[in-house]
């Protein structure tokens, strides 16, 4: 075999190893949690709960609403 074949093999192995290393790095970065995202999701959950409460207040009869306010 000639030297050109070995040069191509070594270059292919180096490129493959570099690509695999970048793949592992990207996979690891995806696993990290973004604190800003977590905070936004928590805020959305709180807002959804408030909307559920408001919907319940609007749809319940006034008698039930008055009793619930008295219970608070």
MMTF fields as JSON, N, C-alpha, C and O atoms, coordinates in Angstrom:
{
  "mmtfVersion": "1.0.0",
  "mmtfProducer": "UNKNOWN",
  "numBonds": 287,
  "numAtoms": 288,
  "numGroups": 72,
  "numChains": 1,
  "numModels": 1,
  "chainsPerModel": [1],
  "groupsPerChain": [72],
  "chainIdList": ["A"],
  "bondAtomList": [4, 2, 8, 6, 12, 10, 16, 14, 20, 18, 24, 22, 28, 26, 32, 30, 36, 34, 40, 38, 44, 42, 48, 46, 52, 50, 56, 54, 60, 58, 64, 62, 68, 66, 72, 70, 76, 74, 80, 78, 84, 82, 88, 86, 92, 90, 96, 94, 100, 98, 104, 102, 108, 106, 112, 110, 116, 114, 120, 118, 124, 122, 128, 126, 132, 130, 136, 134, 140, 138, 144, 142, 148, 146, 152, 150, 156, 154, 160, 158, 164, 162, 168, 166, 172, 170, 176, 174, 180, 178, 184, 182, 188, 186, 192, 190, 196, 194, 200, 198, 204, 202, 208, 206, 212, 210, 216, 214, 220, 218, 224, 222, 228, 226, 232, 230, 236, 234, 240, 238, 244, 242, 248, 246, 252, 250, 256, 254, 260, 258, 264, 262, 268, 266, 272, 270, 276, 274, 280, 278, 284, 282],
  "bondOrderList": [1, 1, 1, 1, 1, 1, 1, 1, 1, 1, 1, 1, 1, 1, 1, 1, 1, 1, 1, 1, 1, 1, 1, 1, 1, 1, 1, 1, 1, 1, 1, 1, 1, 1, 1, 1, 1, 1, 1, 1, 1, 1, 1, 1, 1, 1, 1, 1, 1, 1, 1, 1, 1, 1, 1, 1, 1, 1, 1, 1, 1, 1, 1, 1, 1, 1, 1, 1, 1, 1, 1],
  "groupList": [{"groupName": "UNK", "atomNameList": ["N", "CA", "C", "O"], "elementList": ["N", "C", "C", "O"], "formalChargeList": [0, 0, 0, 0], "bondAtomList": [1, 0, 2, 1, 3, 2], "bondOrderList": [1, 1, 2], "singleLetterCode": "X", "chemCompType": "L-PEPTIDE LINKING"}],
  "groupTypeList": [0, 0, 0, 0, 0, 0, 0, 0, 0, 0, 0, 0, 0, 0, 0, 0, 0, 0, 0, 0, 0, 0, 0, 0, 0, 0, 0, 0, 0, 0, 0, 0, 0, 0, 0, 0, 0, 0, 0, 0, 0, 0, 0, 0, 0, 0, 0, 0, 0, 0, 0, 0, 0, 0, 0, 0, 0, 0, 0, 0, 0, 0, 0, 0, 0, 0, 0, 0, 0, 0, 0, 0],
  "groupIdList": [1, 2, 3, 4, 5, 6, 7, 8, 9, 10, 11, 12, 13, 14, 15, 16, 17, 18, 19, 20, 21, 22, 23, 24, 25, 26, 27, 28, 29, 30, 31, 32, 33, 34, 35, 36, 37, 38, 39, 40, 41, 42, 43, 44, 45, 46, 47, 48, 49, 50, 51, 52, 53, 54, 55, 56, 57, 58, 59, 60, 61, 62, 63, 64, 65, 66, 67, 68, 69, 70, 71, 72],
  "secStructList": [7, 7, 2, 2, 2, 2, 2, 2, 2, 2, 2, 2, 2, 2, 2, 2, 2, 2, 2, 2, 2, 2, 2, 2, 2, 2, 2, 2, 2, 2, 2, 1, 7, 7, 2, 2, 2, 2, 2, 2, 2, 2, 2, 2, 2, 2, 2, 2, 2, 2, 2, 2, 2, 2, 2, 2, 2, 2, 2, 1, 7, 2, 2, 2, 2, 2, 2, 2, 2, 2, 2, 7],
  "xCoordList": [0.845, 0.0, 0.893, 1.996, 0.375, 1.203, 0.953, 0.027, 1.748, 1.663, 0.414, -0.084, -0.097, -1.289, -2.492, -3.32, -2.588, -3.67, -3.621, -4.655, -2.441, -2.307, -2.601, -3.174, -2.218, -2.503, -4.012, -4.534, -4.713, -6.166, -6.82, -7.76, -6.336, -6.879, -6.697, -7.628, -5.532, -5.26, -6.133, -6.668, -6.284, -7.124, -8.583, -9.278, -9.047, -10.427, -10.669, -11.717, -9.708, -9.843, -9.859, -10.643, -9.012, -8.963, -10.276, -10.794, -10.812, -12.073, -13.209, -14.065, -13.226, -14.269, -14.207, -15.245, -13.016, -12.865, -13.298, -13.934, -12.962, -13.358, -14.878, -15.475, -15.496, -16.949, -17.625, -18.601, -17.117, -17.686, -17.533, -18.447, -16.391, -16.16, -17.131, -17.653, -17.374, -18.333, -19.75, -20.53, -20.083, -21.393, -21.594, -22.647, -20.603, -20.71, -20.823, -21.558, -20.101, -20.166, -21.556, -22.096, -22.146, -23.484, -24.521, -25.462, -24.353, -25.277, -25.211, -26.241, -24.015, -23.842, -24.449, -25.047, -24.308, -24.858, -26.385, -27.012, -26.986, -28.441, -28.967, -30.062, -28.198, -28.637, -28.634, -29.347, -27.846, -27.816, -29.146, -29.746, -29.597, -30.85, -30.563, -29.663, -31.337, -31.199, -32.0, -33.221, -31.353, -32.085, -33.155, -34.218, -32.886, -33.863, -35.099, -36.225, -34.89, -36.011, -36.826, -38.056, -36.138, -36.837, -37.679, -38.807, -37.123, -37.846, -39.083, -40.153, -38.931, -40.065, -41.156, -42.34, -40.772, -41.762, -42.498, -43.702, -41.788, -42.432, -43.423, -44.51, -43.044, -43.936, -45.193, -46.298, -45.022, -46.166, -47.087, -48.308, -46.522, -47.35, -48.171, -49.35, -47.533, -48.26, -49.388, -50.491, -49.104, -50.128, -51.289, -52.447, -50.979, -52.041, -52.93, -54.149, -52.332, -53.121, -54.037, -55.194, -53.517, -54.342, -55.503, -56.619, -55.233, -56.301, -57.367, -58.561, -56.937, -57.918, -58.811, -60.022, -58.213, -58.99, -59.971, -61.136, -59.509, -60.395, -61.533, -62.671, -61.239, -62.289, -63.323, -64.525, -62.843, -63.762, -64.644, -65.839, -64.049, -64.826, -65.902, -67.038, -65.553, -66.498, -67.622, -68.766, -67.324, -68.337, -69.192, -70.27, -68.764, -69.565, -70.705, -70.652, -71.71, -72.825, -72.402, -71.419, -73.134, -72.769, -72.871, -72.103, -73.798, -73.94, -72.684, -72.192, -72.167, -70.943, -69.758, -68.888, -69.715, -68.615, -68.607, -67.555, -69.772, -69.852, -69.429, -68.751, -69.822, -69.452, -67.934, -67.307, -67.352, -65.91, -65.129, -64.102, -65.597, -64.93, -65.027, -64.058, -66.187, -66.34, -65.416, -64.924, -65.175, -64.286, -62.828, -62.036, -62.48, -61.104, -60.868, -59.767],
  "yCoordList": [-1.171, 0.0, 1.238, 1.253, 2.236, 3.436, 4.388, 4.183, 5.39, 6.339, 7.21, 7.668, 7.444, 8.27, 7.608, 8.291, 6.285, 5.547, 5.765, 6.018, 5.672, 5.842, 7.281, 7.51, 8.23, 9.629, 9.857, 10.528, 9.3, 9.446, 8.772, 9.321, 7.59, 6.885, 7.697, 7.817, 8.241, 9.023, 10.275, 10.627, 10.943, 12.138, 11.762, 12.477, 10.651, 10.214, 9.886, 10.223, 9.234, 8.904, 10.179, 10.287, 11.133, 12.393, 13.163, 13.693, 13.227, 13.939, 13.224, 13.871, 11.899, 11.125, 11.324, 11.485, 11.317, 11.511, 12.914, 13.085, 13.911, 15.287, 15.435, 16.093, 14.834, 14.897, 14.219, 14.742, 13.069, 12.355, 13.167, 13.207, 13.81, 14.634, 15.82, 16.157, 16.446, 17.549, 17.061, 17.759, 15.867, 15.287, 15.075, 15.418, 14.52, 14.292, 15.6, 15.685, 16.614, 17.917, 18.526, 19.058, 18.458, 18.994, 18.217, 18.805, 16.916, 16.082, 16.464, 16.536, 16.707, 17.088, 18.463, 18.671, 19.404, 20.745, 20.726, 21.539, 19.819, 19.709, 19.246, 19.633, 18.425, 17.89, 18.95, 18.814, 19.996, 21.062, 21.794, 21.99, 22.191, 22.922, 24.411, 24.895, 25.11, 26.556, 27.179, 27.028, 27.878, 28.442, 29.446, 29.52, 30.202, 31.178, 30.464, 30.918, 29.36, 28.574, 27.988, 28.023, 27.448, 26.867, 27.934, 27.668, 29.134, 30.227, 30.616, 30.849, 30.684, 31.028, 29.968, 30.303, 28.694, 27.622, 27.66, 27.409, 27.97, 28.075, 29.233, 29.119, 30.348, 31.502, 31.169, 31.564, 30.453, 30.046, 29.136, 29.266, 28.216, 27.335, 28.13, 27.85, 29.128, 29.957, 30.733, 30.835, 31.277, 32.027, 31.13, 31.544, 29.905, 28.965, 28.646, 28.546, 28.488, 28.211, 29.387, 29.196, 30.589, 31.779, 31.865, 32.23, 31.529, 31.552, 30.516, 30.782, 29.323, 28.3, 28.805, 28.582, 29.481, 30.014, 31.072, 31.075, 31.961, 32.999, 32.399, 32.859, 31.381, 30.722, 30.079, 30.146, 29.461, 28.827, 29.87, 29.649, 31.007, 32.073, 32.594, 32.819, 32.783, 33.331, 32.346, 32.761, 31.057, 30.083, 29.587, 29.046, 29.745, 29.281, 30.251, 31.426, 29.745, 30.62, 31.556, 31.29, 32.639, 33.641, 33.095, 33.497, 32.192, 31.61, 30.836, 30.971, 30.028, 29.271, 30.198, 29.944, 31.262, 32.219, 32.909, 33.05, 33.334, 33.988, 33.057, 33.48, 31.804, 30.823, 30.594, 30.488, 30.519, 30.292, 31.489, 31.315, 32.688, 33.89, 33.913, 34.266, 33.54, 33.487, 32.46, 32.662, 31.361, 30.31, 30.764, 30.254, 31.692, 32.177, 33.047, 33.567],
  "zCoordList": [0.0, 0.0, 0.0, 0.546, -0.617, -0.725, 0.442, 1.227, 0.551, 1.665, 1.585, 2.613, 0.381, 0.232, 0.907, 1.51, 0.807, 1.45, 2.965, 3.583, 3.562, 5.006, 5.428, 6.493, 4.614, 4.917, 4.927, 5.817, 3.939, 3.861, 5.065, 5.641, 5.455, 6.62, 7.9, 8.696, 8.095, 9.305, 9.332, 10.383, 8.207, 8.139, 8.418, 9.14, 7.854, 8.075, 9.549, 10.101, 10.176, 11.603, 12.443, 13.386, 12.116, 12.865, 12.717, 13.7, 11.512, 11.289, 12.007, 12.612, 11.946, 12.631, 14.136, 14.779, 14.705, 16.144, 16.555, 17.595, 15.752, 16.053, 15.989, 16.841, 14.993, 14.854, 16.042, 16.58, 16.451, 17.597, 18.874, 19.697, 19.044, 20.225, 20.261, 21.324, 19.124, 19.061, 19.346, 19.995, 18.864, 19.124, 20.623, 21.159, 21.297, 22.738, 23.504, 24.488, 23.058, 23.723, 23.576, 24.546, 22.385, 22.173, 22.981, 23.516, 23.069, 23.843, 25.315, 25.985, 25.817, 27.216, 27.485, 28.54, 26.554, 26.732, 26.723, 27.401, 25.972, 25.952, 27.303, 27.709, 27.996, 29.282, 30.376, 31.371, 30.205, 31.206, 31.188, 30.131, 32.355, 32.455, 32.453, 33.14, 31.677, 31.596, 32.738, 32.77, 33.681, 34.819, 34.388, 35.004, 33.356, 32.88, 32.33, 32.536, 31.641, 31.119, 32.258, 32.231, 33.265, 34.419, 35.134, 35.547, 35.273, 35.923, 35.115, 35.678, 33.797, 32.933, 33.009, 33.057, 33.022, 33.116, 34.45, 34.502, 35.519, 36.832, 36.846, 37.411, 36.223, 36.159, 35.348, 35.719, 34.259, 33.447, 34.245, 34.156, 35.022, 35.855, 36.867, 37.082, 37.488, 38.457, 37.778, 38.315, 36.599, 35.878, 35.446, 35.494, 35.027, 34.653, 35.847, 35.707, 37.009, 38.211, 38.543, 38.916, 38.408, 38.668, 37.675, 38.045, 36.42, 35.415, 35.747, 35.601, 36.197, 36.592, 37.721, 37.707, 38.692, 39.814, 39.317, 39.715, 38.456, 37.926, 37.105, 37.199, 36.304, 35.534, 36.457, 36.201, 37.523, 38.463, 39.143, 39.342, 39.497, 40.146, 39.202, 39.618, 37.945, 36.978, 36.686, 36.499, 36.644, 36.238, 37.391, 37.146, 38.631, 39.768, 40.058, 39.694, 40.703, 41.062, 42.192, 42.883, 42.382, 43.379, 44.792, 45.666, 45.027, 46.357, 46.749, 47.869, 45.825, 46.097, 46.273, 47.106, 45.504, 45.594, 46.952, 47.574, 47.408, 48.709, 49.835, 50.771, 49.749, 50.775, 50.749, 51.804, 49.569, 49.492, 50.021, 50.677, 49.748, 50.262, 51.778, 52.45, 52.335, 53.792, 54.417, 55.527, 53.717, 54.222, 54.251, 55.043, 53.417, 53.39, 54.602, 54.783]
}
